[in-house]
Amino acid sequence: MTAGRELQHIPVMREAVLAGLALRANGRYLDGTFGRGGHARAILECLGGDGRLLLMDRDPAAIGHARREFGDDPRVAIRHANFSELGEWEAARAGLDGVLLDLGVSSPQLDDAARGFSFQSDAPLDMRMDPTTGESAADFLARADEREIADVLFHYGEERMSRRIARAVVARRRESPITTTRELAELVERTLGRRERNKHPATRTFQALRLKVNDELGSLERALPAATAALNPGGRLVVISFHSLEDRIVKQFIRGPQAAPARRGLPAPPVAMAPLQAVGRAQMPDAAEIARNPRARSAVLRIAEKISSGGGA
Ligand SMILES: C[S@@+](CC[C@H](N)C(=O)[O-])C[C@H]1O[C@@H](n2cnc3c(N)ncnc32)[C@H](O)[C@@H]1O
């Protein structure tokens, strides 16, 4: 943690999130991405004494904040876990009226140099949201073969020079391991040999490694059916994505199974009924919010309502 300064996170699209959850004073809600509690605080302000708010985060620092701030509130339950495991929490299985997932990393995670998410400062190359488990970015770059590194950079970072960077990583680690954010940022910059306007050349590499190390897309793919299964009929799913790969997963999940094209002369194959119905279109922050909070600029908010008690995907 940066010494002497409490790192803050500004909640994104706060009013749209509250409206999307269609909060009832005595409802049961789950915020799977507590962060620094901006949304959770706003939800609690709308709940009465019989309301419940379940809080999750995979980052122990976020959970520490949740316990300090809400640990004494009898309406609140707190769990340190990946939100993909929400179905294993008995409190969540009791039925929910709304689930919020505000994806990605929080400002405190980005701004605390020691977490290794940012190429703006020099720190151990970690990038895990939960540093108590799994493989750091440095460990991944030390272990993976050239092909796997290139695939991660290409698929998660949409990095067109993925092969060239992977080759440079493997050549470099024969000399000495890549252990810091600066070493990686400089390696990518040297390999690409160019500066980009408004963007460090290592931006896509860092994003790809973050998504990989935290299995962010896999967590989301597992969480969406689990959240849907936990929702009561009429309950709301509210998801904020910051990346087109995430938003595509959310959009397709809400849309549900699509009919395969009918073969000529045969009846159309049956399609399982989607358990969710989209509520309105995707929403983005307005210009005033982006001016106040530039980190909101790529946010996409989607809302869906559970239409049957049938459960997950
Ligand atoms: C964008 S921040 C949420 C900010 C929060 N809504 C607020 O207002 O302060 C995302 C948070 O979700 C957590 N997170 C991301 N993926 C997660 C996952 N799969 N399971 C649990 N927590 C996750 C991160 O650790 C981070 O604290």
PDBQT file of the ligand as one rigid body, heavy atoms in Angstrom, charges set to zero:
ROOT
HETATM    1  C1  LIG A 401     -13.840  -2.364 -10.358  1.00  0.00    +0.000 C 
HETATM    2  S1  LIG A 401     -13.498  -2.944  -8.740  1.00  0.00    +0.000 S 
HETATM    3  C2  LIG A 401     -15.032  -2.836  -7.906  1.00  0.00    +0.000 C 
HETATM    4  C3  LIG A 401     -15.253  -1.509  -7.262  1.00  0.00    +0.000 C 
HETATM    5  C4  LIG A 401     -16.485  -1.423  -6.371  1.00  0.00    +0.000 C 
HETATM    6  N1  LIG A 401     -17.700  -1.627  -7.121  1.00  0.00    +0.000 N 
HETATM    7  C5  LIG A 401     -16.508  -0.108  -5.649  1.00  0.00    +0.000 C 
HETATM    8  O1  LIG A 401     -17.447   0.686  -5.862  1.00  0.00    +0.000 OA
HETATM    9  O2  LIG A 401     -15.607   0.178  -4.869  1.00  0.00    +0.000 OA
HETATM   10  C6  LIG A 401     -13.358  -4.660  -8.977  1.00  0.00    +0.000 C 
HETATM   11  C7  LIG A 401     -13.116  -5.456  -7.712  1.00  0.00    +0.000 C 
HETATM   12  O3  LIG A 401     -13.543  -6.773  -8.001  1.00  0.00    +0.000 OA
HETATM   13  C8  LIG A 401     -12.610  -7.692  -7.537  1.00  0.00    +0.000 C 
HETATM   14  N2  LIG A 401     -12.710  -8.847  -8.419  1.00  0.00    +0.000 N 
HETATM   15  C9  LIG A 401     -12.404  -8.909  -9.738  1.00  0.00    +0.000 A 
HETATM   16  N3  LIG A 401     -12.635 -10.141 -10.217  1.00  0.00    +0.000 NA
HETATM   17  C10 LIG A 401     -13.112 -10.860  -9.178  1.00  0.00    +0.000 A 
HETATM   18  C11 LIG A 401     -13.537 -12.210  -9.029  1.00  0.00    +0.000 A 
HETATM   19  N4  LIG A 401     -13.489 -13.075 -10.061  1.00  0.00    +0.000 N 
HETATM   20  N5  LIG A 401     -14.000 -12.605  -7.826  1.00  0.00    +0.000 NA
HETATM   21  C12 LIG A 401     -14.050 -11.747  -6.776  1.00  0.00    +0.000 A 
HETATM   22  N6  LIG A 401     -13.627 -10.466  -6.847  1.00  0.00    +0.000 NA
HETATM   23  C13 LIG A 401     -13.173 -10.035  -8.027  1.00  0.00    +0.000 A 
HETATM   24  C14 LIG A 401     -11.285  -6.999  -7.580  1.00  0.00    +0.000 C 
HETATM   25  O4  LIG A 401     -10.404  -7.562  -6.621  1.00  0.00    +0.000 OA
HETATM   26  C15 LIG A 401     -11.684  -5.557  -7.261  1.00  0.00    +0.000 C 
HETATM   27  O5  LIG A 401     -11.588  -5.318  -5.882  1.00  0.00    +0.000 OA
ENDROOT
TORSDOF 0
